[in-house]
Structures are given as structure tokens and as C-alpha cells.
Amino acid sequence: MTMEQVCRALNVRCAILFRRRRGTGATQHTSDVIQYHQRRNKQATRSHKKQRHKRVT
């Protein structure tokens, strides 16, 4: 067995365990993850703009 095969098997196993613990379906989880990343990107953009304005002035 190669390391890649071990990693793939472990990823599948972990995905199954995490899905059980979450208690939500894959679609809902995907939606939640997308919303989380959109919020973080929006916050990061705002933060970077503030820092740029501080340096300019």
C-alpha cells in the first residue's frame, strides 16, 4: 500500500465519521462551508482595506 492510498482511505473514513457527528446532510454542510468562507473573505477584504488606508494617510 502506498502513502497516497493510505491517505485516501483515511480521508474517506474521517469524512464518514465527521458526517455522523455533524448530524447534517452533505448539501447543508457544503452550504454552511461556502457561507463561512464568504463571510471570512468579506471580513478579510474589509480588514485589508482599513490597513491600506492607514498606511496611505
C-alpha positions as CSV (number, residue, x, y, z in Angstrom):
1,M,0.0,0.0,0.0
2,T,1.3,3.5,-0.9
3,M,1.1,6.6,1.3
4,E,-1.4,8.1,-1.2
5,Q,-3.7,5.1,-0.8
6,V,-3.4,5.3,3.0
7,C,-4.3,9.0,2.9
8,R,-7.2,8.4,0.6
9,A,-8.6,5.7,2.8
10,L,-8.1,7.8,5.9
11,N,-9.9,10.8,4.3
12,V,-12.9,8.7,3.4
13,R,-13.0,7.2,6.9
14,C,-12.8,10.6,8.5
15,A,-15.4,12.1,6.2
16,I,-17.8,9.3,7.3
17,L,-17.1,10.0,11.0
18,F,-17.4,13.8,10.7
19,R,-20.7,13.4,8.7
20,R,-22.2,11.3,11.6
21,R,-21.0,13.8,14.2
22,R,-22.4,16.8,12.3
23,G,-25.9,15.4,12.0
24,T,-26.5,17.3,8.8
25,G,-26.5,16.2,5.2
26,A,-23.8,16.8,2.7
27,T,-25.7,19.6,0.9
28,Q,-26.3,21.5,4.1
29,H,-22.7,21.1,5.2
30,T,-21.5,22.3,1.8
31,S,-23.8,25.3,2.0
32,D,-22.5,26.1,5.6
33,V,-18.9,25.9,4.5
34,I,-19.5,28.2,1.5
35,Q,-21.2,30.7,3.7
36,Y,-18.4,30.6,6.2
37,H,-15.7,31.2,3.6
38,Q,-17.7,34.1,2.0
39,R,-18.0,35.7,5.5
40,R,-14.3,35.3,6.2
41,N,-13.3,36.6,2.7
42,K,-15.6,39.7,3.2
43,Q,-14.1,40.3,6.6
44,A,-10.5,39.9,5.3
45,T,-11.2,42.3,2.4
46,R,-12.6,44.9,4.8
47,S,-9.6,44.5,7.1
48,H,-7.1,44.8,4.3
49,K,-8.7,48.0,3.0
50,K,-8.5,49.5,6.5
51,Q,-4.8,48.7,6.8
52,R,-4.1,50.1,3.3
53,H,-5.9,53.4,4.2
54,K,-3.9,53.7,7.5
55,R,-0.6,53.4,5.6
56,V,-1.6,55.9,2.9
57,T,-2.7,58.6,5.4
